[in-house]
Amino acid sequence: MSKVILVTGSNSSIGYELVRLLAEQGHIVYLGARNEISGKEAEATLHQKGLKNVKFIQIDVTVLDSIERAKCTIDENHGKLDVLVNNAAISRADASAQSASIVSVDIVREVYNTNVFGLIQTTTTFMPLLRKSLLPIILNVSSGLGSSTLQSRPGARANFVAYQSSKAAVNSYTVSLAQELREAGFKVNAVTPGLVSSKLNNFIAGGKSLEEGAKALLPYALLDADGPTGKFFNWEGQEVPW
């Protein structure tokens, strides 16, 4: 059965590849992007590949009016949302200092505004449409850097505190949301695609391809009624400690 799916921050990188994979399976996929030009270009490219079921929608997760307009558009067209993939994120990997003892609060605030506050605002705004789905799914794209257990090991990387702490906050929100919505039949999970060479990390060398990253997310956007909820998974389907 075709689902109505929204992927935020999906005009490029992993989000774009996930939109493509979902559309190839016949789902109606809203390609969410802040920038209208970039979003429409991505939509046109996928349409040229025969994926006419991809629909660009302007959404800036840091702007409430933008989120509400996107919600109204999907409501008018479909009256529901089956799957919300909270993919939009920034890292500020270009910031010269993200060590915990010297990080700029302005950098932390900027990262949290998209990765945490924007994610929560998008989720709460779309909640009425998700509640109209027979099997509502929320997938929060996370990172192994957001696992406090993994990051507390000796020698773990700790020089991206704004980004990694934002993902830890996303993980905590995922747990709370899953617990609250469990009885309502929601599936709410966090997934880390692992190290992927993408725009988020300035296409760092040695990472997985964008398609590999998207394939790690795909199963959790299309869970069935027996699927897990309130879990944190990696690209191999293994549970990651919070």
N, C-alpha and C positions, 0 to 999 in steps of 0.2 A: 504494500500500500504506500502510495506517495505521501511524503511528509512535507510540511512547511517548515523550513529551517532558516535561521538567521545566523550568519557568522560575522562577528564584528571584526574590524581591522583586516579585511580580506581582499584588498585590492592588490596585494603582493605577498610574497614569501609563503610561509606555511598556510596562512589563512586562504590565500588564493588557490593553492593546491588542494586544500580540503574542500573548497567550494567545487572545484572541478571534479573531484572524486565523488562527492555527494550527488552532483548533477548527473554524472555518468550512470548513476544507479536509478535515475528517473525522478528524483525528488525536486521540489520547487525550492530553490536556494536563493536567499537574499544575500547579495554580496555587499556587505556594509563597509563604507569608507567615509572618512572625513572629507576628503577632497573630491569634488564632483568630477573634475576632469580625469583624475586617475581612476576613479571608480568606473566611469563610463568607458574608459579605454579598456579596463580589465573585462568589463561586461562584453564589449564588442569583440575582444579576442576570443572569449569563450563561445560567443554566438557563432563566430566564424568556424569554430570546431564542431558546430552542430548542437551546442548546448543552449538551446533557446529557453530552457527552463531556469536559467540564471537571470536574476533581476537585480540590478544595482539599486541600492537605497542609501541615501546620504544619512550618515549617523556619526556624530562626534560624541563619544561617551563622556566627555567632560562638559557637555552643554546640554542641560535638561531639555530645553526647547527642541533641540535636534532629536533627542531620544524620543520625546513625546510625538513628534511629527512622524518618525519612523514607525512607532507603535500604531498610530492612527492609520497610516497607509496599509500596513499589514492587516489590521483589523477590518478595514473597508474591503480589502481584496479577498480575505480568507476567513475572517471571524475567529481566528485562532492562531497559535504558534505551537508547533509540536516540539521543536528543538531550538534551544538557544546555546550557541557556542560563544562563550566570552573569550575571544582571542586577542582583542586589541590590547596592546601593551607597549611600553617603552622601557628602555634600560638605562639610558644616559651612559652607555659604555664609553662615550667620549669624554666623560667628566674626569678630570685629572686626579681627583681624590674621592674615592668612595670607601675609604677605610673608616671603621666605626668611630675612631677617636678624633677624626678631623673632617668628616663629611659635612658638606654644606647643607643646612636645613632647607635651603631653597631647592636643592637637587632632590632631597627626600620628598619634599612637598610636591614637586613637579611629577615625580615618578608615581607617588601614591595617588595623585589626582586622576591619572589614567588607570593605573593597574588595580587600585582598590576602590576608591570612591566612584570612579566611572563604572567599574564592573558591578558594584552594588546598586548604583542608581539605574543602570540598564536592566538588571535582574528584577528589581522591584517594580519598575515601570511596565515591564512586559509580563509580570506575574498574572494579571487578569486574563491575558490571552493564553498563557501556558496552562492555566487552570481549565481552559475549555478543550484542551487536548485529551484524547483517550489515554495517551501514554506520554506525559510531559517529561522532557529530558533537558537537563542543564549540564553542560560540560564546561568546566573552567580550566583553561590552559595554564598549567603551572610550570614549575621548574624544580629540578633536584636541589637547586640552590635555596629553595624555600623549605626544605626539610631541615628542621632544627636538629633532628637526630643525626643526620648525615653531616651537617655543617659543624657539629660539636666535636667531631673526631679530630684528633691531632693531625695537623698538616692540611686540613680542609681549606679550600679557598674562602677568604673572608674579605675580599677587597671590592665587593660590589654590594655594600650594605643597603643602599637605597633599593636596588632591584630585588635582592634576595629577601630582605625583610618584607617587601611588598608582596612577594609570592607566599611568604609564610602567613601573612594576613589573609591572602586569598584562600589558602588552605584552611585556616581557622573558620573563615566564613563558609566554606564548602561544608565543613562538618556541621556547623549550626543549621545551615539551610537544609541539609539532608535529613537531619534529625527532626526538624520541624515539619518537613513535607513528606516524611516516610509514609504515614498513614494515608496521605492523599494520593499515593501511587507514583510520586515523582522519582526519577532517577537523577541523582546529583553527585557528580564525581569530579575529581581533579586528575589531570593526566600531564605528565612531563614527557615531551617527545625526545628528551635528551639533548645533547649538543648538536645543533643543526646550524649549518652555515647559512645565515640569514641576515636580513637588514637589521634585525634587533642587535646583533653582535658584530656589525660591520663585516659580515661574511667571513668570519674567522676560519682559518685553515684547519682542516682535520675533522670538520663536523660532517654529519650525515646530510644527504641531499634534502631539498625542500619536500620532495615527494615522499621520501622515507619518513620525514617528520609528520607529514599529513596522514600517512597510513597508520602511524601510531595512535592518532586521535580518532580515526574513522570509526572503529568498533564502538566507541563510547558515545558517539553521536547517534548511533543506530541500535541501541540496546533494546531487547525485548522485555516483556513483563517480568521475566525471571532474572534479569540482569542485576548487577550489584548497585548499591547506592552508599554514599558516605565513605568512599574509598579514594585512595591516592595510588595511581598506577604509573608504571614506566612504559617505555616503548616496547618492552617484551611481554607486557601483560602481568608483570609481577607487582605486588603491592610494595609501595614505598613507605617507610616509616615517617610519621608526621614530624 
